[in-house]
């Protein structure tokens, strides 16, 4: 049976260039498309074609960057998604139509979130822990130095080789998804100035999503990294035995030049 729905592209989608098969009322349609890892022919409003792939239950990845670039899709772009199980491309692939309906009302501002991001309704603390640019550098550093978090920790890679950094899910992007030596999966999240209840709720959703879509019976746990000495966060984490809390410190020291 044909399906058709409208979606506003979220900031996380635009950043990683994937698509959640969810409409603006948060109804999901992925189960009505072919199963995960199925190759798809993507047809845009101008009839141009690119190839992508269904991933997990409710997402399309791989090759979708061509559609983003050809159609100037950014956070806030509204699209129409159309799929008919009886429709096939000339080489036999299921066809997914992605047509741009409305462009964003204004250029996306780096570090902001569009209405379709899971975290849009999550207020930030009045003073963010770290500047956004420094957070990204810290994330880069941690991804390359996972031993500082835990001995033997390695970045997760899925069946298609995509690594677990800014890993797209239906509930947001996981900062770092890692493998432990004991085969457990570890979801690592930087606090980013959000309140304790918000960050614990977010990482709990990530853990639940990973259990449902990736784990295949493996244990999934979480680790929150924070710059603050946050007593509220400490209590919130203490109530969940599957989540651990660690603090990090940054130090910049300015000293006089003792040259000439």
Secondary structure, DSSP 8 states (H G I E B T S, - for coil): --EEEEEE--HHHHHHT-EE-B-TT--B-GGGS--TT-EEEEEETTS-EEEEEEETTTEEESSHHHHHHHTT--TT-EEEEEEEEEEE-TTS-EEEEEEEEE--SS---TT---TTSGGGGS-B-SS-SS-HHHHHHHHHHHHH-GGGTSTT-EE-B-TT--BSEEEEETTEEEEEEEE-TTS-EEEEEE-TTB-HHHHHHHHHHHHHHHIIIIITT--EEEEEEESS--HHHHHHHHT-TTEEEEE-------------
